Amino acid sequence: MEPQGTKTKTARAYALELLHRVETQRKYAAPLLNRLLEREEISPPDKGLIHELVYGVLRWRNRLDWIIGSCASRPMEEMTSWIRNILRLGVYQLTFTQKIPPAAAVHESVSLAHRYGHQGTAAFVNAILREVQRRGGAVAFPDAQKEPSQFIATYYSHPQWLMERWLARYGLDLTVEICQANNSPPPLTIRINTLRTTREPLKEALIEEGAAVKECALSPEGLRILLPVPIPRLSSFQRGWFQVQDESSILMGHLLAPQPGQRILDACAGLGGKATHLAQQMGDRGEVLALDINPKKLAGLEENCRRVGVTIVRGCLGDATHLETEIGMFDALLVDAPCSNLGVIRRHPEIRWLKEESDIHRLQELQLRLLAGVADHLIPGGVLLYCTCSFEPEETEEVVQRFLKGHPQFALEDPRPHLPNGAEGLVTEEGYFVSLPSLPYSMDGFFAARMKRGNRLSG
């Protein structure tokens, strides 16, 4: 049902419409939210509230639904998406926020129910929120000992199918740590552009512009910005002194270890975060061919290159699963493959609700096609780095093992000599790089395998 009347939208109404689109159209929240927050008629306080409400509800949806279900007279699936999300917004404000008065949370939710429903649904919303308020957070969750996967899925708000996988692989304590990390705001990490500056001048510039910063634990080029600042408006950003990039992603450049003068293929380049880092490591000497199937991403890549002063990255529209022979040979290949993105749930909390277990198996075939598509374009002795922002076995170890079985001219190589000091502990006994979003480093979840081609052109 569409909203009734033409009353000016409140912050909660904007948040509701965005949550409705994420749920019914299976959209990612970030681009929708970014476009919304660019609108000048929305005040800065309302923009902050919209951001908190949208990401808060997406992070805690399972727990919110459990609380609603314990008070509701009918199942959630029988409600419209509008009413479900009005209730989630109301319960989130009552349960997770300290600055919003409960009376305001209830009143605004009931007003939304009038606008996006009718008198009966408004009374229904009012009754549930009053009951949640009366209980004061007293809710019986599934038994953690008898039903651990259901408890974690509900209390820490993740899909149960994913919790069953993680419990089997990591056990209770680490699974909870990963979930807690996923439900926390992600750190804002930047990579220093050493073609234009060094760590200390950049730190000084950021502090002068109102940012609080600290050095990353592992990456020598990494800084974390501790207080929210408008990155695109910073003079240091506009001058190309840094690029926003998570620490785990920065480490991928170290694992590939490019050299000046080399010719490198970034097979799934996206907006060019890794491609510009490779160029930076190469002293902007050589060539980085940045391939992607999305022309909009390539336009963003070209803008990034201009801003940071990189000249050797060349954007190219194409599909790495079907490379033309004329593209030639490369000294090194980077395949940052499309994946489930389950390693970056903390940045995109809706991923947990948009993905299904079947997606993991389906994507494995694409990942293998990408590796097979680029393999013959690597010179003998060259390096192939495969990475994903996922740590699910079907997208990581299994892909590498299947690729190596079909391409015996390649062999897994120990990545530890190429990592900065202290990062060796992220390498498994099998020789894979794996970072989890949990402490101590609080990086994005990432996997990488460094493979070297033997000194023969055919296996």
Secondary structure in CASP SS format (residue, H / E / C, confidence):
PFRMAT SS
TARGET T0000
AUTHOR 0000-0000-0000
METHOD secondary structure of the structure
MODEL  1
M C 1.00
E C 1.00
P C 1.00
Q C 1.00
G C 1.00
T C 1.00
K C 1.00
T C 1.00
K C 1.00
T C 1.00
A H 1.00
R H 1.00
A H 1.00
Y H 1.00
A H 1.00
L H 1.00
E H 1.00
L H 1.00
L H 1.00
H H 1.00
R H 1.00
V H 1.00
E H 1.00
T H 1.00
Q H 1.00
R C 1.00
K C 1.00
Y C 1.00
A H 1.00
A H 1.00
P H 1.00
L H 1.00
L H 1.00
N H 1.00
R H 1.00
L H 1.00
L H 1.00
E C 1.00
R C 1.00
E C 1.00
E C 1.00
I C 1.00
S C 1.00
P H 1.00
P H 1.00
D H 1.00
K H 1.00
G H 1.00
L H 1.00
I H 1.00
H H 1.00
E H 1.00
L H 1.00
V H 1.00
Y H 1.00
G H 1.00
V H 1.00
L H 1.00
R H 1.00
W C 1.00
R H 1.00
N H 1.00
R H 1.00
L H 1.00
D H 1.00
W H 1.00
I H 1.00
I H 1.00
G H 1.00
S H 1.00
C H 1.00
A C 1.00
S C 1.00
R C 1.00
P C 1.00
M H 1.00
E H 1.00
E H 1.00
M C 1.00
T C 1.00
S H 1.00
W H 1.00
I H 1.00
R H 1.00
N H 1.00
I H 1.00
L H 1.00
R H 1.00
L H 1.00
G H 1.00
V H 1.00
Y H 1.00
Q H 1.00
L H 1.00
T H 1.00
F H 1.00
T C 1.00
Q C 1.00
K C 1.00
I C 1.00
P C 1.00
P H 1.00
A H 1.00
A H 1.00
A H 1.00
V H 1.00
H H 1.00
E H 1.00
S H 1.00
V H 1.00
S H 1.00
L H 1.00
A H 1.00
H H 1.00
R H 1.00
Y H 1.00
G C 1.00
H C 1.00
Q H 1.00
G H 1.00
T H 1.00
A H 1.00
A H 1.00
F H 1.00
V H 1.00
N H 1.00
A H 1.00
I H 1.00
L H 1.00
R H 1.00
E H 1.00
V H 1.00
Q H 1.00
R H 1.00
R H 1.00
G C 1.00
G C 1.00
A C 1.00
V C 1.00
A C 1.00
F C 1.00
P C 1.00
D C 1.00
A C 1.00
Q C 1.00
K C 1.00
E C 1.00
P H 1.00
S H 1.00
Q H 1.00
F H 1.00
I H 1.00
A H 1.00
T H 1.00
Y H 1.00
Y C 1.00
S C 1.00
H C 1.00
P C 1.00
Q H 1.00
W H 1.00
L H 1.00
M H 1.00
E H 1.00
R H 1.00
W H 1.00
L H 1.00
A H 1.00
R H 1.00
Y H 1.00
G H 1.00
L H 1.00
D H 1.00
L H 1.00
T H 1.00
V H 1.00
E H 1.00
I H 1.00
C H 1.00
Q H 1.00
A H 1.00
N H 1.00
N C 1.00
S C 1.00
P C 1.00
P C 1.00
P C 1.00
L E 1.00
T E 1.00
I E 1.00
R E 1.00
I E 1.00
N C 1.00
T C 1.00
L C 1.00
R C 1.00
T C 1.00
T C 1.00
R H 1.00
E H 1.00
P H 1.00
L H 1.00
K H 1.00
E H 1.00
A H 1.00
L H 1.00
I H 1.00
E H 1.00
E C 1.00
G C 1.00
A C 1.00
A C 1.00
V E 1.00
K E 1.00
E E 1.00
C C 1.00
A C 1.00
L C 1.00
S C 1.00
P C 1.00
E C 1.00
G E 1.00
L E 1.00
R E 1.00
I E 1.00
L C 1.00
L C 1.00
P C 1.00
V C 1.00
P C 1.00
I H 1.00
P H 1.00
R H 1.00
L C 1.00
S H 1.00
S H 1.00
F H 1.00
Q H 1.00
R C 1.00
G C 1.00
W C 1.00
F E 1.00
Q E 1.00
V E 1.00
Q C 1.00
D C 1.00
E H 1.00
S H 1.00
S H 1.00
I H 1.00
L H 1.00
M H 1.00
G H 1.00
H H 1.00
L H 1.00
L H 1.00
A C 1.00
P C 1.00
Q C 1.00
P C 1.00
G C 1.00
Q C 1.00
R E 1.00
I E 1.00
L E 1.00
D E 1.00
A C 1.00
C C 1.00
A C 1.00
G C 1.00
L C 1.00
G C 1.00
G H 1.00
K H 1.00
A H 1.00
T H 1.00
H H 1.00
L H 1.00
A H 1.00
Q H 1.00
Q H 1.00
M C 1.00
G C 1.00
D C 1.00
R C 1.00
G C 1.00
E E 1.00
V E 1.00
L E 1.00
A E 1.00
L E 1.00
D E 1.00
I C 1.00
N C 1.00
P H 1.00
K H 1.00
K H 1.00
L H 1.00
A H 1.00
G H 1.00
L H 1.00
E H 1.00
E H 1.00
N H 1.00
C H 1.00
R H 1.00
R H 1.00
V H 1.00
G C 1.00
V C 1.00
T C 1.00
I C 1.00
V E 1.00
R E 1.00
G E 1.00
C E 1.00
L E 1.00
G C 1.00
D C 1.00
A H 1.00
T H 1.00
H H 1.00
L C 1.00
E C 1.00
T H 1.00
E H 1.00
I H 1.00
G C 1.00
M C 1.00
F E 1.00
D E 1.00
A E 1.00
L E 1.00
L E 1.00
V E 1.00
D E 1.00
A C 1.00
P C 1.00
C C 1.00
S C 1.00
N C 1.00
L H 1.00
G H 1.00
V H 1.00
I C 1.00
R C 1.00
R C 1.00
H C 1.00
P C 1.00
E C 1.00
I H 1.00
R H 1.00
W H 1.00
L H 1.00
K C 1.00
E C 1.00
E H 1.00
S H 1.00
D H 1.00
I H 1.00
H H 1.00
R H 1.00
L H 1.00
Q H 1.00
E H 1.00
L H 1.00
Q H 1.00
L H 1.00
R H 1.00
L H 1.00
L H 1.00
A H 1.00
G H 1.00
V H 1.00
A H 1.00
D C 1.00
H C 1.00
L E 1.00
I E 1.00
P E 1.00
G E 1.00
G E 1.00
V E 1.00
L E 1.00
L E 1.00
Y E 1.00
C E 1.00
T E 1.00
C C 1.00
S C 1.00
F C 1.00
E C 1.00
P H 1.00
E H 1.00
E H 1.00
T C 1.00
E H 1.00
E H 1.00
V H 1.00
V H 1.00
Q H 1.00
R H 1.00
F H 1.00
L H 1.00
K H 1.00
G H 1.00
H C 1.00
P C 1.00
Q C 1.00
F E 1.00
A E 1.00
L E 1.00
E C 1.00
D C 1.00
P C 1.00
R H 1.00
P H 1.00
H H 1.00
L C 1.00
P C 1.00
N C 1.00
G C 1.00
A H 1.00
E H 1.00
G H 1.00
L H 1.00
V E 1.00
T C 1.00
E C 1.00
E C 1.00
G C 1.00
Y C 1.00
F E 1.00
V E 1.00
S E 1.00
L C 1.00
P C 1.00
S C 1.00
L C 1.00
P C 1.00
Y C 1.00
S C 1.00
M C 1.00
D C 1.00
G C 1.00
F E 1.00
F E 1.00
A E 1.00
A E 1.00
R E 1.00
M E 1.00
K E 1.00
R E 1.00
G C 1.00
N C 1.00
R C 1.00
L C 1.00
S C 1.00
G C 1.00
END
